Amino acid sequence: MKNFPIEYLDLLKDEIKAYLFLATTMEDGSPQVTPIWFSADENYILINTNEGRTKDKNMKARPKVAMVIQDPADPYRYIQIRGEVAEYTTQGADEHISALAMKYDGEPWKYRTGQKRIIFKIKPTKFDTH
């Protein structure tokens, strides 16, 4: 990922299985935090959720977010990221959640009836390392 601090790139590798803690803002201004699966490409942090969930609604209404990726092997090593939702799409979202399920659970995603998956592409704007 471009501009990602080099000493923390290992946290983006599939074999590390690090979780991302996503902070969004509720309508009343209060924070909402969710631990989630994620992946990254050249420019974005990619997260996948079901449409209609709280984080989905919050990011569509208020696209600025904060994230923490914590090293599963060392809880005192983490990176804080501020960013903004650049775009979201349902295209390829089922395939993306299946890839994430393979990364984190080692088996394909078991589709839940009635779910409509969505990918959020988050552009990091600031990094703080610890």
C-alpha positions in Angstrom: 0.0 0.0 0.0 1.3 3.4 -1.0 2.4 5.7 1.9 1.8 3.0 4.5 4.7 3.0 7.0 7.1 0.4 5.8 7.7 -1.0 9.3 4.0 -1.9 9.6 3.4 -3.4 6.2 3.6 -6.9 7.7 0.2 -6.2 9.4 -1.4 -6.1 5.9 -0.2 -9.7 5.1 -2.9 -12.4 4.9 -0.9 -14.8 7.1 -0.8 -12.3 10.0 -4.6 -12.2 10.3 -4.7 -8.8 12.1 -8.0 -7.3 12.9 -8.9 -3.7 12.1 -10.9 -1.7 14.7 -13.0 0.7 12.7 -14.4 3.9 14.4 -17.3 5.6 12.7 -19.5 8.5 14.0 -23.2 8.1 14.9 -25.8 10.7 13.9 -25.6 12.2 17.5 -21.8 12.6 17.2 -20.9 9.7 19.4 -18.3 7.1 18.3 -19.1 3.6 17.3 -16.3 1.0 17.1 -16.3 -2.4 15.4 -13.5 -5.1 15.0 -13.5 -6.3 11.4 -11.8 -8.3 8.8 -10.0 -6.2 6.1 -7.7 -6.3 3.2 -5.7 -3.6 1.4 -4.7 -2.7 -2.2 -2.3 -0.1 -3.6 -4.4 2.8 -2.4 -7.1 1.7 0.0 -8.1 -0.2 3.1 -11.0 -2.4 2.0 -13.7 -3.5 4.4 -16.8 -5.6 3.7 -20.1 -5.4 5.6 -23.7 -6.2 5.1 -25.8 -3.2 3.9 -27.9 -1.8 6.6 -25.5 -2.4 9.5 -24.6 0.6 11.7 -21.1 1.0 10.2 -22.6 1.0 6.7 -25.1 3.7 7.6 -22.5 5.8 9.4 -19.9 5.7 6.7 -22.4 6.6 4.0 -23.6 9.6 6.0 -20.3 10.6 7.6 -17.3 9.3 5.5 -14.5 10.3 7.9 -13.3 7.3 9.9 -10.5 6.2 12.3 -8.9 2.8 12.4 -6.4 0.8 14.4 -4.7 -2.3 13.2 -3.2 -4.2 16.2 -0.4 -6.8 15.8 -1.9 -10.1 17.0 1.6 -11.2 18.3 2.2 -8.0 20.2 -0.7 -6.0 21.6 1.5 -3.0 22.3 2.4 -2.7 18.6 -0.3 -1.0 16.5 -0.9 1.6 13.9 -3.6 4.3 14.0 -5.0 5.4 10.7 -7.4 8.3 9.9 -9.1 8.2 6.6 -12.1 8.9 4.5 -14.4 6.6 2.5 -13.4 7.2 -1.1 -16.1 5.0 -2.6 -18.3 2.0 -1.9 -19.7 -0.7 -4.2 -21.6 -4.0 -4.1 -19.7 -5.1 -7.2 -17.4 -8.0 -6.3 -18.4 -7.8 -2.6 -19.5 -11.5 -2.4 -16.1 -12.6 -3.8 -14.3 -10.2 -1.4 -16.0 -11.6 1.7 -15.2 -15.1 0.5 -11.5 -14.1 0.2 -11.6 -12.6 3.7 -13.3 -15.7 5.1 -10.4 -17.8 3.7 -7.9 -15.4 5.2 -9.4 -15.4 8.7 -11.3 -18.7 9.0 -9.6 -20.9 6.3 -12.9 -21.7 4.6 -15.2 -20.0 2.2 -17.8 -17.6 3.4 -21.1 -19.2 4.2 -23.6 -16.9 2.5 -26.4 -15.8 4.8 -29.7 -15.5 3.2 -30.9 -12.0 2.7 -27.4 -10.4 3.0 -26.3 -7.8 0.5 -22.5 -7.3 0.9 -20.8 -4.0 0.2 -17.1 -3.0 0.0 -15.9 0.3 1.4 -12.7 1.7 0.0 -11.1 3.9 2.6 -8.3 6.3 1.6 -5.8 6.7 4.5 -5.0 10.3 5.2 -2.8 10.1 8.4 -0.8 7.4 10.2 0.4 7.3 13.8 2.6 4.4 14.8 3.1 2.8 18.2 
